[in-house]
Every structure is written in C-alpha cells, then in structure tokens.
Amino acid sequence: MKIGVIGAGKVGSTLAHLCTAAGDDVAIANSRSPETLRDLELQLGHHAHAVTAEEAARYGDVVIVAVPFGHYQELPADALAGRTVIDATNYDPERDGHDEELERGDVTSSELMQRHLAGAHVVKAFNAMRWDHLRDYGRSAGAYFRYGIPVAGDDPAAKWRVLDLVEQIGFEPVDAGSLAEGGRKYQPGTEAYAEDLGADVLRARIGIEGT
Ligand SMILES: NC(=O)c1ccc[n+]([C@@H]2O[C@H](COP(=O)([O-])OP(=O)(O)OC[C@H]3O[C@@H](n4cnc5c(N)ncnc54)[C@H](OP(=O)(O)O)[C@@H]3O)[C@@H](O)[C@H]2O)c1
C-alpha cells in the first residue's frame, strides 16, 4: 500500500518505520521541506522518500496525519479529497490553544479535522498510544497477546483499510464505531487513552461487544 505521512516527528516517523517494515511504500513530510528529512529518509530505506505535505497527501492511498492538532487547518484539503486520512492527533489546549467548541464537548477533534477535510474520509487511530510504545509493542500475527488499537470512522471502506493497516503493523484493531461517538471514547482523559490495553480489555473499556 502507498502511505502518505504528514508530520515527521515522534509519531509520524515511528509509523513510517512500522509501515516500511510491513512492506508499505511511504512518502513523508514535515512543515519545512523534504531537504530537512534526508536523515530520516536514509533511516527508512528505499521504500520511503521525503516530500512536501501536498505531495504526501496526493501520494497515499492512506494518509496519516501526525501534526500538533492546532495545525490541522494547514492540511491540504484539496489534495486529500477522496483519500483515507488517519487522524493520529490529540487536542492539547496548552499546546494547541483553547477551542471553545472542543471544550464544551460539542464536537471531537477528529470531527473538526473531518470538517476541514470535507472531501476526505477521516479515521481516528494511533492517537491513544505513546509513540515509543507504538514503536516497541507491535507483535506478529498469531502472537498470544497483542495490544489493541481503537479505530473510529464513518466511511466503512476507509475504516476497513485502517483496520487492515493496524493489523499489518503488529496490533489488534478494535472497531470503536463512528467518528463522533467512537472517537470520543479514546480521547485524552478517557479510560482507554494511553493505557496500553489488550484488545479484549480495550473493547470492554469502550463499551463494545467482543468478537
Ligand atoms: N508523542 C506521542 O507519544 C503521541 C502519541 C499519540 C498521538 N500524539 C499526537 O500526534 C501528533 C504529533 O505528535 P508528535 O509527538 O509526533 O509531535 P512532534 O514530534 O512535535 O512532530 C510534529 C510534526 O508535525 C510537523 N508539522 C507541523 N505542522 C505541519 C504542517 N502544517 N504540515 C506538515 N507537517 C507539520 C512538524 O514539522 P516540523 O518539524 O517541520 O515543525 C513535525 O514533523 C500530536 O497531535 C500529538 O498530540 C502524540
């Protein structure tokens, strides 16, 4: 699969490593320029190249967004139209500035991203595990225990693509439902956020039946 990654910091570069290790091709961008990502490009190997954010958006069948949430309005909405976009971000008012709509709880941060990326299919995933745990906690298929990664989204085909990607990179995907209701269950401050749970416990915490 071709994966675009927008944001090349802790989370973006970690997911880029996991995707190339799983056999995917990656185009990764930061806020500055591809030239500033040459070291990362070398570490990632032949299946990855550094590009601009717009190029990463056009490249990916799936595009991972791993920028500080406060920058979501800089995402190239036209280039992302029609794509599956993984929202790995979290709203942090200290870092991102206060947003009244989010603080009232009227809406979730992923819904705001979806509003900005009106033509894309936003799926929330990878936001609820620390970057170094994402890096270290993957297990191969068939392992006795795998950590669960919750996935929420409104477009079934986009969600399936992300459930599959989660599986490929060593975690057990847990379908948490829609972006509005499911995504709310593993935001910062919830019982399913940054807890490193196995899939069964994760399902119980977010209130869904096991499979
Ligand atoms: N750290 C964690 O353990 C963790 C875990 C789960 C989720 N998250 C969430 O994931 C997101 C990223 O966190 P992080 O820790 O990876 O942050 P980080 O290490 O600070 O990296 C942020 C990256 O975003 C890039 N960026 C900012 N604005 C951009 C734009 N408009 N276009 C393209 N790239 C842009 C930055 O580029 P420059 O370097 O050029 O500025 C940088 O590469 C945050 O929303 C965070 O809350 C973090």
Ligand as a Chemical Component Dictionary entry (heavy atoms), coordinates in Angstrom:
data_LIG
# 
_chem_comp.id                   LIG 
_chem_comp.type                 NON-POLYMER 
_chem_comp.pdbx_formal_charge   0 
_chem_comp.three_letter_code    LIG 
# 
loop_
_chem_comp_atom.comp_id 
_chem_comp_atom.atom_id 
_chem_comp_atom.alt_atom_id 
_chem_comp_atom.type_symbol 
_chem_comp_atom.charge 
_chem_comp_atom.model_Cartn_x 
_chem_comp_atom.model_Cartn_y 
_chem_comp_atom.model_Cartn_z 
_chem_comp_atom.pdbx_ordinal 
LIG N1  N1  N 0  4.103  11.959 21.220 1  
LIG C1  C1  C 0  3.238  10.943 21.459 2  
LIG O1  O1  O 0  3.562  9.980  22.202 3  
LIG C2  C2  C 0  1.885  10.959 20.800 4  
LIG C3  C3  C 0  1.127  9.775  20.804 5  
LIG C4  C4  C 0  -0.091 9.755  20.145 6  
LIG C5  C5  C 0  -0.564 10.890 19.480 7  
LIG N2  N2  N 1  0.190  12.040 19.517 8  
LIG C6  C6  C 0  -0.311 13.197 18.753 9  
LIG O2  O2  O 0  0.291  13.128 17.461 10 
LIG C7  C7  C 0  0.563  14.431 16.965 11 
LIG C8  C8  C 0  2.058  14.558 16.689 12 
LIG O3  O3  O 0  2.761  14.380 17.898 13 
LIG P1  P1  P 0  4.353  14.194 17.904 14 
LIG O4  O4  O 0  4.699  13.907 19.310 15 
LIG O5  O5  O -1 4.770  13.297 16.819 16 
LIG O6  O6  O 0  4.812  15.693 17.544 17 
LIG P2  P2  P 0  6.243  16.208 17.093 18 
LIG O7  O7  O 0  7.293  15.196 17.425 19 
LIG O8  O8  O 0  6.369  17.591 17.622 20 
LIG O9  O9  O 0  6.130  16.273 15.488 21 
LIG C9  C9  C 0  5.213  17.113 14.852 22 
LIG C10 C10 C 0  5.483  17.073 13.363 23 
LIG O10 O10 O 0  4.437  17.782 12.693 24 
LIG C11 C11 C 0  5.029  18.566 11.678 25 
LIG N3  N3  N 0  4.112  19.615 11.264 26 
LIG C12 C12 C 0  3.579  20.622 11.979 27 
LIG N4  N4  N 0  2.738  21.344 11.194 28 
LIG C13 C13 C 0  2.758  20.757 9.966  29 
LIG C14 C14 C 0  2.141  21.033 8.742  30 
LIG N5  N5  N 0  1.293  22.055 8.610  31 
LIG N6  N6  N 0  2.417  20.252 7.670  32 
LIG C15 C15 C 0  3.278  19.217 7.780  33 
LIG N7  N7  N 0  3.888  18.871 8.931  34 
LIG C16 C16 C 0  3.639  19.655 10.004 35 
LIG C17 C17 C 0  6.315  19.053 12.290 36 
LIG O11 O11 O 0  7.179  19.542 11.290 37 
LIG P3  P3  P 0  8.477  20.453 11.666 38 
LIG O12 O12 O 0  9.438  19.553 12.356 39 
LIG O13 O13 O 0  8.945  20.909 10.313 40 
LIG O14 O14 O 0  7.954  21.540 12.542 41 
LIG C18 C18 C 0  6.802  17.758 12.932 42 
LIG O15 O15 O 0  7.443  16.950 11.957 43 
LIG C19 C19 C 0  0.063  15.402 18.036 44 
LIG O16 O16 O 0  -1.240 15.813 17.706 45 
LIG C20 C20 C 0  0.066  14.562 19.302 46 
LIG O17 O17 O 0  -0.874 15.040 20.253 47 
LIG C21 C21 C 0  1.406  12.088 20.144 48 
# 
loop_
_chem_comp_bond.comp_id 
_chem_comp_bond.atom_id_1 
_chem_comp_bond.atom_id_2 
_chem_comp_bond.value_order 
_chem_comp_bond.pdbx_ordinal 
LIG N1  C1  SING 1  
LIG C1  O1  DOUB 2  
LIG C1  C2  SING 3  
LIG C2  C3  SING 4  
LIG C2  C21 DOUB 5  
LIG C3  C4  DOUB 6  
LIG C4  C5  SING 7  
LIG C5  N2  DOUB 8  
LIG N2  C6  SING 9  
LIG N2  C21 SING 10 
LIG C6  O2  SING 11 
LIG C6  C20 SING 12 
LIG O2  C7  SING 13 
LIG C7  C8  SING 14 
LIG C7  C19 SING 15 
LIG C8  O3  SING 16 
LIG O3  P1  SING 17 
LIG P1  O4  DOUB 18 
LIG P1  O5  SING 19 
LIG P1  O6  SING 20 
LIG O6  P2  SING 21 
LIG P2  O7  DOUB 22 
LIG P2  O8  SING 23 
LIG P2  O9  SING 24 
LIG O9  C9  SING 25 
LIG C9  C10 SING 26 
LIG C10 O10 SING 27 
LIG C10 C18 SING 28 
LIG O10 C11 SING 29 
LIG C11 N3  SING 30 
LIG C11 C17 SING 31 
LIG N3  C12 SING 32 
LIG N3  C16 SING 33 
LIG C12 N4  DOUB 34 
LIG N4  C13 SING 35 
LIG C13 C14 SING 36 
LIG C13 C16 DOUB 37 
LIG C14 N5  SING 38 
LIG C14 N6  DOUB 39 
LIG N6  C15 SING 40 
LIG C15 N7  DOUB 41 
LIG N7  C16 SING 42 
LIG C17 O11 SING 43 
LIG C17 C18 SING 44 
LIG O11 P3  SING 45 
LIG P3  O12 DOUB 46 
LIG P3  O13 SING 47 
LIG P3  O14 SING 48 
LIG C18 O15 SING 49 
LIG C19 O16 SING 50 
LIG C19 C20 SING 51 
LIG C20 O17 SING 52 
# 
